[in-house]
Amino acid sequence: MRNEKLLSTLGNCINHCNYCADACLDEDNVKMMKDCIRTDKVCAEVCSTLNQVLVTGYKNVDGLVKYCIEICNACADECGQHEHQHCQDCAKACRECAKACEAYLA
């Protein structure tokens, strides 16, 4: 299946974003983490949507893949600003997801 690697990477990104958003709620200064939480949630939703569309076999997905790259990079940038391990792990997963999306479009 052409999408197998991308589907796996999307799932990993979704899991890291959801975990990061939840872990951010446990940080001492939650207000400082609000942009991280919001970006995590949006990234998880976009990746989830792309994941669901890809499994249908629908062909016209390039625009959604490009947006997924954009939001994954934004989430990686946001999470990368924080020293918390969950943020760093999320940033890494988002970067990997953006790369997998780029490879899909190539």
C-alpha positions in Angstrom: 0.0 0.0 0.0 1.4 3.4 -1.0 0.1 5.1 2.1 1.3 2.6 4.7 4.3 4.5 5.9 2.4 7.8 5.9 -0.5 6.3 7.8 1.9 4.9 10.4 3.6 8.3 10.8 0.3 10.1 11.0 -0.8 7.8 13.8 2.4 8.4 15.7 2.0 12.2 15.3 -1.6 12.0 16.4 -0.6 10.1 19.5 2.2 12.4 20.4 0.1 15.6 19.9 -2.7 14.2 22.1 -0.3 13.1 24.8 1.6 16.5 24.7 -1.6 18.5 24.9 -2.7 16.5 27.9 0.7 16.6 29.6 0.8 20.4 29.1 -2.3 20.7 31.2 -0.3 19.2 34.1 2.5 21.8 33.9 2.8 24.4 36.6 2.2 27.3 34.2 -0.7 26.1 32.0 -1.3 29.6 30.7 2.2 29.6 29.2 1.4 26.3 27.5 -1.9 27.4 25.9 -0.5 27.9 22.4 1.2 24.6 22.6 -2.0 22.9 23.7 -4.0 24.5 20.9 -1.5 23.7 18.2 -1.3 20.1 19.5 -5.0 19.7 19.2 -5.3 21.2 15.7 -2.3 19.1 14.5 -3.9 15.9 15.9 -7.2 16.7 14.2 -5.6 17.5 10.8 -3.5 14.4 10.9 -6.5 12.4 11.9 -8.5 13.8 9.1 -5.8 13.1 6.5 -5.4 9.6 8.0 -9.2 8.9 7.5 -9.3 10.3 4.0 -6.2 8.3 2.9 -7.7 5.0 4.0 -10.7 5.6 1.7 -8.5 5.6 -1.3 -9.7 9.0 -2.4 -7.2 10.5 -4.8 -7.6 14.3 -4.5 -5.7 14.8 -1.2 -2.7 16.9 -2.2 -4.2 20.1 -0.7 -4.9 18.3 2.6 -1.4 16.8 2.6 0.1 20.2 2.1 -1.9 21.7 4.9 -0.8 18.8 7.1 2.8 19.7 6.4 2.1 23.3 7.3 0.4 22.4 10.6 2.9 19.8 11.5 5.8 22.3 11.0 3.9 24.9 13.1 3.4 22.3 15.9 7.0 21.3 15.8 8.1 24.9 16.0 5.7 25.6 18.9 6.6 22.4 20.9 10.3 22.8 20.1 10.3 26.1 22.1 9.5 24.2 25.4 12.0 22.1 27.3 9.5 19.5 28.5 10.2 16.0 27.2 6.7 15.6 26.0 7.0 18.8 23.9 10.4 17.7 22.5 9.0 14.2 21.6 6.0 15.8 20.0 8.1 18.2 18.0 10.1 15.3 16.7 7.0 13.3 15.7 5.6 16.4 13.9 8.8 16.9 11.9 8.8 13.2 10.9 5.1 13.5 9.9 5.9 16.6 7.8 8.7 14.7 6.0 6.5 11.7 5.4 3.8 14.0 3.9 6.5 15.6 1.7 7.6 12.2 0.5 4.0 11.3 -0.3 3.7 14.3 -2.6 7.1 13.6 -4.3 
